[in-house]
Structures are given as structure tokens and as C-alpha cells.
Amino acid sequence: MSFKIPLFAALVLLLPLSSLYADRDRRSAPEKRVSLPESDPNVQVKEERVSLPELDPNVQAEVDTLFAGLKGDPPISTEDVTDGLLRLGPSAIPCLPKHLNKDTNKTTADIVANVLEELKDENTVTQLAVLLESDSEDTALGAARALGLIGTPEAVAALSEVVMTTMNDNLFVVCSEAILSVLRRGSAAAGSFFTIANLAEAAEPSERERLIRCLGASGSKEAVRFLLDFLRDEKTSVKAAALNALGRLGVGDSRACSKVRRYMRGRDINLKKQAVTTLGLLKDWESVPYLIDLLENDNSSVARSAHWALQNITGLKFPLSHNRWISWWNREDEKYENRMDPLIDRLYEGTVQQRIYAIRELSGIALGRGDVVGAVLGFTNDEDAQIRKEACTALGTMKSTEAVPYLIDSLDDSDEGVRAVAHKALHKITGENLPLERVAWKDWESATSKER
């Protein structure tokens, strides 16, 4: 079901990275800090200043020739280019950033990544970090991309320092993108989350907000616990940034939503509006009765935010009318109280037709959706094909992301009808148009879990 998101929410979702961070503080940049708080046991960055590494013109010429050979006639193979760069040794590292720009193709990027992986030593990150201060913007941008390819906590620390302090818009965006590329690499990025969180904790509020936005844009569940910590910050602007980041993250458990709800019920209008928007993005059903109450809030902006959140959570298009929403909620509450338990009993003890009826009725109950999904999931493996088919249909109707692994398994069901319904449900839940092949969906699931 599609939703029309009002302007304030659309901006949260759709701003490009450069605009997302455009509100950063424009004061003059402080002296570059290169040390981490002592509390971080994973990263040690040397505090002494390091002069810009001198590029050996002969080595740079050889590096340029090797990369140019990729487009030669005949072209040099990627293996030969890689071997040639490795033969040059560590002296080639400062020459690589030149070949990392916005137009760099995947072949070149892969070669650079492989060479950095083979040649990097304890000084590599320091060398590239110093190149971030180069007078040549192209060199600085290339160094940022190279640090993103290395992706160690030390590299993220160097990139984070630039995100907090630089006044160069292009460098700011490229460093932010490099950090995000690291944070989206799954479990291997765990140390980098600690690095960013520790840096943010020790930074000025405006700098802290920039790194918090990076955490929100990462799309990773790893970021949630750090963002929740920032909700305890004494600065309102930092709390607002953390709430915004949680919404952008789109990943919330009951603990996260519970903490966000506190700000929805608080007195600060700005935090209240941001919390409402975040809960709408997280589709938190527990907040629905509170959001309905906010439709009568004296502040019209709060009321509009609550209306949008209600529509996004429930999928309903009722107007901004407290009476209309509370009437619907009371009916749903009554339906839940009076029908939930009998339907669950029938689901386990009735005839095939009674169980099919129970699944259909349960999928139409808005309240207690988590309980309903949990009850229906097991019936995707029922011995009766009609029950399995009905369970897949119901899970698609409820758009339960929790059901995705079960539905993917159902693509191998022995019954053709079950396979077709499971495929349709997957499309409805994920929006993906993959073929009716379990392998294709498993590959998609694996790739998505790494990104998240």
C-alpha cells in the first residue's frame, strides 16, 4: 500500500547526502584532532603531526602507466596491473588516490582495494589521513575513498575527523560516503561503530550531530544502541539528531520504540514532532493511541505529524479527525479483546475450514499484530496445503517482514499454489520483483542482511 508522505517526512527520507549534512556548523575548523578517547580499546591513532608524504614522480609515472594500460590496445589485464602495483611496494600507496574519483569504474576500484589490502601496514592509514589535508582536492578526495576501501576502525577515525571539521563541501560528502560504505559491510564494521560513537561523545555538539547522522544513514542494526545512548545527551539538538537518525535507520525494536515514545509525550515541541515522525517511520503500533490523542494537540504542526504517522503505521487514509480515528481504534480494541483468543483456539483445534477461517479473521485484526504473525508463521509448514496457502496469503496481507524467511522457504513447497501465493506475498512485503526461485530470494536476503 502506498502512502503520501508530507513534505517534512519526505525531506527526512529523500535528501541527498550533501544536503543531509548541509546544516553543519560553519565556524572555522578547529585544529585537526587525530587521537581517540582513551575509552576505545580498539583504535590507537598517533597524535603527532605527520608531514605530507612525498610522491616519488617515477613511481607515480609507473602507477599512471599501469592504470592507463587497462584501456590500451591491447589492454593490460587486471592481474598484470595488480602485480605491477604490488611490485612497486608501499611507495605506490600515496600514488593510488589519484585514480579514485567519482568516475572511477569498478575494475579500477577493485584493483586499488586489492593492492591496499596487500600493501597496507601500520603507516598506511596515517599516510592517507595526512593526504586528506592536501591542497589538491582531487588528492584529498582520492585519499578519502582509499580509506573507505581499507575500512579499518583507524581509517574510519580519520574520515570521521574530517566529517566533523572540514569546510570543504566535496570532501565532507566523500568522507561521509566512505564511512557509510564501511558501516554497511555487516559484522566486519562493528569496530567502526564504536570508533564513531566514541569520537562523537568527545566532540562538540555540532560535530556530534554530523556523526550521528552518519550512523542513521548506515542502515545497520548495529547503530541502534549507539543512537539510543545519544538520546541521553544534554543538548536538545543532539537528541533531535538521534531521533531523526533512528527514523532514517528504519530499524527499531521494542526497546528503541519505547525510548522514542518518551519524547512523544514530552514537553519540548521540536523533540515531540521528531519523535512522532520517527515512530511513524518505525511503524510502531504501540504508539497509535498516543498519536490519536495528539491529533487534538494545540500545536497544528504536531497534529499534522501525528496524522501522517498514523497513516504510515496503519495504512489507513482517514482524515485528520480525532473522532474518526478513535472510533476506529475502539472497534479494533473490542475486536482484539473479544475475538483474539477464540480465533487462536480455533486455529489449533478446528477443522481445516475452521482453521482457514481463523487465519483470515486474524489477519484482519490490527491490534496484537505481533501475536497474530507469531501464531500464523508455524502454519506455513502445516501438513495441509490449503492451510499453508492461507498462511502465506495472511502473512502477505499483514506485510510482516518477520515472515520473509518462512515465505522464501515456501517457494520450494511441493504444492504449486502455495509456491505462487508465497511468491506474491514476498513481492507485497519487500517490493522486489525477483523470480519464483528460492535461490534468487535467498541471495537477496543474504545481501540485504549484510547491508542492514
Secondary structure as a PSIPRED ss2 file (coil, helix, strand):
# PSIPRED VFORMAT (PSIPRED V4.0)

   1 M C   1.000  0.000  0.000
   2 S C   1.000  0.000  0.000
   3 F C   1.000  0.000  0.000
   4 K C   1.000  0.000  0.000
   5 I C   1.000  0.000  0.000
   6 P C   1.000  0.000  0.000
   7 L H   0.000  1.000  0.000
   8 F H   0.000  1.000  0.000
   9 A H   0.000  1.000  0.000
  10 A H   0.000  1.000  0.000
  11 L H   0.000  1.000  0.000
  12 V H   0.000  1.000  0.000
  13 L H   0.000  1.000  0.000
  14 L H   0.000  1.000  0.000
  15 L C   1.000  0.000  0.000
  16 P C   1.000  0.000  0.000
  17 L H   0.000  1.000  0.000
  18 S H   0.000  1.000  0.000
  19 S H   0.000  1.000  0.000
  20 L H   0.000  1.000  0.000
  21 Y C   1.000  0.000  0.000
  22 A C   1.000  0.000  0.000
  23 D C   1.000  0.000  0.000
  24 R C   1.000  0.000  0.000
  25 D C   1.000  0.000  0.000
  26 R C   1.000  0.000  0.000
  27 R C   1.000  0.000  0.000
  28 S C   1.000  0.000  0.000
  29 A C   1.000  0.000  0.000
  30 P C   1.000  0.000  0.000
  31 E C   1.000  0.000  0.000
  32 K C   1.000  0.000  0.000
  33 R C   1.000  0.000  0.000
  34 V C   1.000  0.000  0.000
  35 S C   1.000  0.000  0.000
  36 L C   1.000  0.000  0.000
  37 P C   1.000  0.000  0.000
  38 E C   1.000  0.000  0.000
  39 S C   1.000  0.000  0.000
  40 D C   1.000  0.000  0.000
  41 P C   1.000  0.000  0.000
  42 N C   1.000  0.000  0.000
  43 V C   1.000  0.000  0.000
  44 Q C   1.000  0.000  0.000
  45 V C   1.000  0.000  0.000
  46 K C   1.000  0.000  0.000
  47 E C   1.000  0.000  0.000
  48 E C   1.000  0.000  0.000
  49 R C   1.000  0.000  0.000
  50 V C   1.000  0.000  0.000
  51 S C   1.000  0.000  0.000
  52 L C   1.000  0.000  0.000
  53 P C   1.000  0.000  0.000
  54 E C   1.000  0.000  0.000
  55 L C   1.000  0.000  0.000
  56 D C   1.000  0.000  0.000
  57 P H   0.000  1.000  0.000
  58 N H   0.000  1.000  0.000
  59 V H   0.000  1.000  0.000
  60 Q H   0.000  1.000  0.000
  61 A H   0.000  1.000  0.000
  62 E H   0.000  1.000  0.000
  63 V H   0.000  1.000  0.000
  64 D H   0.000  1.000  0.000
  65 T H   0.000  1.000  0.000
  66 L H   0.000  1.000  0.000
  67 F H   0.000  1.000  0.000
  68 A H   0.000  1.000  0.000
  69 G H   0.000  1.000  0.000
  70 L H   0.000  1.000  0.000
  71 K H   0.000  1.000  0.000
  72 G C   1.000  0.000  0.000
  73 D C   1.000  0.000  0.000
  74 P C   1.000  0.000  0.000
  75 P C   1.000  0.000  0.000
  76 I C   1.000  0.000  0.000
  77 S C   1.000  0.000  0.000
  78 T H   0.000  1.000  0.000
  79 E H   0.000  1.000  0.000
  80 D H   0.000  1.000  0.000
  81 V H   0.000  1.000  0.000
  82 T H   0.000  1.000  0.000
  83 D H   0.000  1.000  0.000
  84 G H   0.000  1.000  0.000
  85 L H   0.000  1.000  0.000
  86 L H   0.000  1.000  0.000
  87 R H   0.000  1.000  0.000
  88 L H   0.000  1.000  0.000
  89 G H   0.000  1.000  0.000
  90 P H   0.000  1.000  0.000
  91 S H   0.000  1.000  0.000
  92 A H   0.000  1.000  0.000
  93 I H   0.000  1.000  0.000
  94 P H   0.000  1.000  0.000
  95 C H   0.000  1.000  0.000
  96 L C   1.000  0.000  0.000
  97 P H   0.000  1.000  0.000
  98 K H   0.000  1.000  0.000
  99 H H   0.000  1.000  0.000
 100 L C   1.000  0.000  0.000
 101 N C   1.000  0.000  0.000
 102 K C   1.000  0.000  0.000
 103 D C   1.000  0.000  0.000
 104 T C   1.000  0.000  0.000
 105 N C   1.000  0.000  0.000
 106 K H   0.000  1.000  0.000
 107 T H   0.000  1.000  0.000
 108 T H   0.000  1.000  0.000
 109 A H   0.000  1.000  0.000
 110 D H   0.000  1.000  0.000
 111 I H   0.000  1.000  0.000
 112 V H   0.000  1.000  0.000
 113 A H   0.000  1.000  0.000
 114 N H   0.000  1.000  0.000
 115 V H   0.000  1.000  0.000
 116 L H   0.000  1.000  0.000
 117 E H   0.000  1.000  0.000
 118 E H   0.000  1.000  0.000
 119 L H   0.000  1.000  0.000
 120 K C   1.000  0.000  0.000
 121 D C   1.000  0.000  0.000
 122 E C   1.000  0.000  0.000
 123 N C   1.000  0.000  0.000
 124 T H   0.000  1.000  0.000
 125 V H   0.000  1.000  0.000
 126 T H   0.000  1.000  0.000
 127 Q H   0.000  1.000  0.000
 128 L H   0.000  1.000  0.000
 129 A H   0.000  1.000  0.000
 130 V H   0.000  1.000  0.000
 131 L H   0.000  1.000  0.000
 132 L C   1.000  0.000  0.000
 133 E C   1.000  0.000  0.000
 134 S C   1.000  0.000  0.000
 135 D C   1.000  0.000  0.000
 136 S C   1.000  0.000  0.000
 137 E H   0.000  1.000  0.000
 138 D H   0.000  1.000  0.000
 139 T H   0.000  1.000  0.000
 140 A H   0.000  1.000  0.000
 141 L H   0.000  1.000  0.000
 142 G H   0.000  1.000  0.000
 143 A H   0.000  1.000  0.000
 144 A H   0.000  1.000  0.000
 145 R H   0.000  1.000  0.000
 146 A H   0.000  1.000  0.000
 147 L H   0.000  1.000  0.000
 148 G H   0.000  1.000  0.000
 149 L H   0.000  1.000  0.000
 150 I H   0.000  1.000  0.000
 151 G C   1.000  0.000  0.000
 152 T C   1.000  0.000  0.000
 153 P H   0.000  1.000  0.000
 154 E H   0.000  1.000  0.000
 155 A H   0.000  1.000  0.000
 156 V H   0.000  1.000  0.000
 157 A H   0.000  1.000  0.000
 158 A H   0.000  1.000  0.000
 159 L H   0.000  1.000  0.000
 160 S H   0.000  1.000  0.000
 161 E H   0.000  1.000  0.000
 162 V H   0.000  1.000  0.000
 163 V H   0.000  1.000  0.000
 164 M H   0.000  1.000  0.000
 165 T H   0.000  1.000  0.000
 166 T C   1.000  0.000  0.000
 167 M C   1.000  0.000  0.000
 168 N C   1.000  0.000  0.000
 169 D H   0.000  1.000  0.000
 170 N H   0.000  1.000  0.000
 171 L H   0.000  1.000  0.000
 172 F H   0.000  1.000  0.000
 173 V H   0.000  1.000  0.000
 174 V H   0.000  1.000  0.000
 175 C H   0.000  1.000  0.000
 176 S H   0.000  1.000  0.000
 177 E H   0.000  1.000  0.000
 178 A H   0.000  1.000  0.000
 179 I H   0.000  1.000  0.000
 180 L H   0.000  1.000  0.000
 181 S H   0.000  1.000  0.000
 182 V H   0.000  1.000  0.000
 183 L H   0.000  1.000  0.000
 184 R C   1.000  0.000  0.000
 185 R C   1.000  0.000  0.000
 186 G H   0.000  1.000  0.000
 187 S H   0.000  1.000  0.000
 188 A H   0.000  1.000  0.000
 189 A H   0.000  1.000  0.000
 190 A H   0.000  1.000  0.000
 191 G H   0.000  1.000  0.000
 192 S H   0.000  1.000  0.000
 193 F H   0.000  1.000  0.000
 194 F H   0.000  1.000  0.000
 195 T H   0.000  1.000  0.000
 196 I H   0.000  1.000  0.000
 197 A H   0.000  1.000  0.000
 198 N H   0.000  1.000  0.000
 199 L H   0.000  1.000  0.000
 200 A H   0.000  1.000  0.000
 201 E H   0.000  1.000  0.000
 202 A H   0.000  1.000  0.000
 203 A C   1.000  0.000  0.000
 204 E C   1.000  0.000  0.000
 205 P H   0.000  1.000  0.000
 206 S H   0.000  1.000  0.000
 207 E H   0.000  1.000  0.000
 208 R H   0.000  1.000  0.000
 209 E H   0.000  1.000  0.000
 210 R H   0.000  1.000  0.000
 211 L H   0.000  1.000  0.000
 212 I H   0.000  1.000  0.000
 213 R H   0.000  1.000  0.000
 214 C H   0.000  1.000  0.000
 215 L H   0.000  1.000  0.000
 216 G H   0.000  1.000  0.000
 217 A H   0.000  1.000  0.000
 218 S C   1.000  0.000  0.000
 219 G C   1.000  0.000  0.000
 220 S C   1.000  0.000  0.000
 221 K H   0.000  1.000  0.000
 222 E H   0.000  1.000  0.000
 223 A H   0.000  1.000  0.000
 224 V H   0.000  1.000  0.000
 225 R H   0.000  1.000  0.000
 226 F H   0.000  1.000  0.000
 227 L H   0.000  1.000  0.000
 228 L H   0.000  1.000  0.000
 229 D H   0.000  1.000  0.000
 230 F H   0.000  1.000  0.000
 231 L C   1.000  0.000  0.000
 232 R C   1.000  0.000  0.000
 233 D C   1.000  0.000  0.000
 234 E C   1.000  0.000  0.000
 235 K C   1.000  0.000  0.000
 236 T H   0.000  1.000  0.000
 237 S H   0.000  1.000  0.000
 238 V H   0.000  1.000  0.000
 239 K H   0.000  1.000  0.000
 240 A H   0.000  1.000  0.000
 241 A H   0.000  1.000  0.000
 242 A H   0.000  1.000  0.000
 243 L H   0.000  1.000  0.000
 244 N H   0.000  1.000  0.000
 245 A H   0.000  1.000  0.000
 246 L H   0.000  1.000  0.000
 247 G H   0.000  1.000  0.000
 248 R H   0.000  1.000  0.000
 249 L H   0.000  1.000  0.000
 250 G C   1.000  0.000  0.000
 251 V C   1.000  0.000  0.000
 252 G C   1.000  0.000  0.000
 253 D C   1.000  0.000  0.000
 254 S H   0.000  1.000  0.000
 255 R H   0.000  1.000  0.000
 256 A H   0.000  1.000  0.000
 257 C H   0.000  1.000  0.000
 258 S H   0.000  1.000  0.000
 259 K H   0.000  1.000  0.000
 260 V H   0.000  1.000  0.000
 261 R H   0.000  1.000  0.000
 262 R H   0.000  1.000  0.000
 263 Y H   0.000  1.000  0.000
 264 M H   0.000  1.000  0.000
 265 R C   1.000  0.000  0.000
 266 G C   1.000  0.000  0.000
 267 R C   1.000  0.000  0.000
 268 D C   1.000  0.000  0.000
 269 I H   0.000  1.000  0.000
 270 N H   0.000  1.000  0.000
 271 L H   0.000  1.000  0.000
 272 K H   0.000  1.000  0.000
 273 K H   0.000  1.000  0.000
 274 Q H   0.000  1.000  0.000
 275 A H   0.000  1.000  0.000
 276 V H   0.000  1.000  0.000
 277 T H   0.000  1.000  0.000
 278 T H   0.000  1.000  0.000
 279 L H   0.000  1.000  0.000
 280 G H   0.000  1.000  0.000
 281 L H   0.000  1.000  0.000
 282 L H   0.000  1.000  0.000
 283 K C   1.000  0.000  0.000
 284 D C   1.000  0.000  0.000
 285 W H   0.000  1.000  0.000
 286 E H   0.000  1.000  0.000
 287 S H   0.000  1.000  0.000
 288 V H   0.000  1.000  0.000
 289 P H   0.000  1.000  0.000
 290 Y H   0.000  1.000  0.000
 291 L H   0.000  1.000  0.000
 292 I H   0.000  1.000  0.000
 293 D H   0.000  1.000  0.000
 294 L H   0.000  1.000  0.000
 295 L C   1.000  0.000  0.000
 296 E C   1.000  0.000  0.000
 297 N C   1.000  0.000  0.000
 298 D C   1.000  0.000  0.000
 299 N C   1.000  0.000  0.000
 300 S H   0.000  1.000  0.000
 301 S H   0.000  1.000  0.000
 302 V H   0.000  1.000  0.000
 303 A H   0.000  1.000  0.000
 304 R H   0.000  1.000  0.000
 305 S H   0.000  1.000  0.000
 306 A H   0.000  1.000  0.000
 307 H H   0.000  1.000  0.000
 308 W H   0.000  1.000  0.000
 309 A H   0.000  1.000  0.000
 310 L H   0.000  1.000  0.000
 311 Q H   0.000  1.000  0.000
 312 N H   0.000  1.000  0.000
 313 I H   0.000  1.000  0.000
 314 T H   0.000  1.000  0.000
 315 G C   1.000  0.000  0.000
 316 L C   1.000  0.000  0.000
 317 K C   1.000  0.000  0.000
 318 F C   1.000  0.000  0.000
 319 P C   1.000  0.000  0.000
 320 L C   1.000  0.000  0.000
 321 S C   1.000  0.000  0.000
 322 H H   0.000  1.000  0.000
 323 N H   0.000  1.000  0.000
 324 R H   0.000  1.000  0.000
 325 W H   0.000  1.000  0.000
 326 I H   0.000  1.000  0.000
 327 S H   0.000  1.000  0.000
 328 W H   0.000  1.000  0.000
 329 W H   0.000  1.000  0.000
 330 N H   0.000  1.000  0.000
 331 R H   0.000  1.000  0.000
 332 E H   0.000  1.000  0.000
 333 D H   0.000  1.000  0.000
 334 E H   0.000  1.000  0.000
 335 K H   0.000  1.000  0.000
 336 Y H   0.000  1.000  0.000
 337 E H   0.000  1.000  0.000
 338 N H   0.000  1.000  0.000
 339 R H   0.000  1.000  0.000
 340 M H   0.000  1.000  0.000
 341 D H   0.000  1.000  0.000
 342 P H   0.000  1.000  0.000
 343 L H   0.000  1.000  0.000
 344 I H   0.000  1.000  0.000
 345 D H   0.000  1.000  0.000
 346 R H   0.000  1.000  0.000
 347 L H   0.000  1.000  0.000
 348 Y H   0.000  1.000  0.000
 349 E H   0.000  1.000  0.000
 350 G C   1.000  0.000  0.000
 351 T C   1.000  0.000  0.000
 352 V H   0.000  1.000  0.000
 353 Q H   0.000  1.000  0.000
 354 Q H   0.000  1.000  0.000
 355 R H   0.000  1.000  0.000
 356 I H   0.000  1.000  0.000
 357 Y H   0.000  1.000  0.000
 358 A H   0.000  1.000  0.000
 359 I H   0.000  1.000  0.000
 360 R H   0.000  1.000  0.000
 361 E H   0.000  1.000  0.000
 362 L H   0.000  1.000  0.000
 363 S C   1.000  0.000  0.000
 364 G C   1.000  0.000  0.000
 365 I C   1.000  0.000  0.000
 366 A C   1.000  0.000  0.000
 367 L C   1.000  0.000  0.000
 368 G C   1.000  0.000  0.000
 369 R H   0.000  1.000  0.000
 370 G H   0.000  1.000  0.000
 371 D H   0.000  1.000  0.000
 372 V H   0.000  1.000  0.000
 373 V H   0.000  1.000  0.000
 374 G H   0.000  1.000  0.000
 375 A H   0.000  1.000  0.000
 376 V H   0.000  1.000  0.000
 377 L H   0.000  1.000  0.000
 378 G H   0.000  1.000  0.000
 379 F H   0.000  1.000  0.000
 380 T H   0.000  1.000  0.000
 381 N H   0.000  1.000  0.000
 382 D C   1.000  0.000  0.000
 383 E C   1.000  0.000  0.000
 384 D C   1.000  0.000  0.000
 385 A H   0.000  1.000  0.000
 386 Q H   0.000  1.000  0.000
 387 I H   0.000  1.000  0.000
 388 R H   0.000  1.000  0.000
 389 K H   0.000  1.000  0.000
 390 E H   0.000  1.000  0.000
 391 A H   0.000  1.000  0.000
 392 C H   0.000  1.000  0.000
 393 T H   0.000  1.000  0.000
 394 A H   0.000  1.000  0.000
 395 L H   0.000  1.000  0.000
 396 G H   0.000  1.000  0.000
 397 T H   0.000  1.000  0.000
 398 M C   1.000  0.000  0.000
 399 K C   1.000  0.000  0.000
 400 S C   1.000  0.000  0.000
 401 T H   0.000  1.000  0.000
 402 E H   0.000  1.000  0.000
 403 A H   0.000  1.000  0.000
 404 V H   0.000  1.000  0.000
 405 P H   0.000  1.000  0.000
 406 Y H   0.000  1.000  0.000
 407 L H   0.000  1.000  0.000
 408 I H   0.000  1.000  0.000
 409 D H   0.000  1.000  0.000
 410 S H   0.000  1.000  0.000
 411 L C   1.000  0.000  0.000
 412 D C   1.000  0.000  0.000
 413 D C   1.000  0.000  0.000
 414 S C   1.000  0.000  0.000
 415 D C   1.000  0.000  0.000
 416 E H   0.000  1.000  0.000
 417 G H   0.000  1.000  0.000
 418 V H   0.000  1.000  0.000
 419 R H   0.000  1.000  0.000
 420 A H   0.000  1.000  0.000
 421 V H   0.000  1.000  0.000
 422 A H   0.000  1.000  0.000
 423 H H   0.000  1.000  0.000
 424 K H   0.000  1.000  0.000
 425 A H   0.000  1.000  0.000
 426 L H   0.000  1.000  0.000
 427 H H   0.000  1.000  0.000
 428 K H   0.000  1.000  0.000
 429 I H   0.000  1.000  0.000
 430 T H   0.000  1.000  0.000
 431 G C   1.000  0.000  0.000
 432 E C   1.000  0.000  0.000
 433 N C   1.000  0.000  0.000
 434 L C   1.000  0.000  0.000
 435 P C   1.000  0.000  0.000
 436 L C   1.000  0.000  0.000
 437 E C   1.000  0.000  0.000
 438 R H   0.000  1.000  0.000
 439 V H   0.000  1.000  0.000
 440 A H   0.000  1.000  0.000
 441 W H   0.000  1.000  0.000
 442 K H   0.000  1.000  0.000
 443 D H   0.000  1.000  0.000
 444 W H   0.000  1.000  0.000
 445 E H   0.000  1.000  0.000
 446 S H   0.000  1.000  0.000
 447 A H   0.000  1.000  0.000
 448 T H   0.000  1.000  0.000
 449 S H   0.000  1.000  0.000
 450 K H   0.000  1.000  0.000
 451 E H   0.000  1.000  0.000
 452 R C   1.000  0.000  0.000
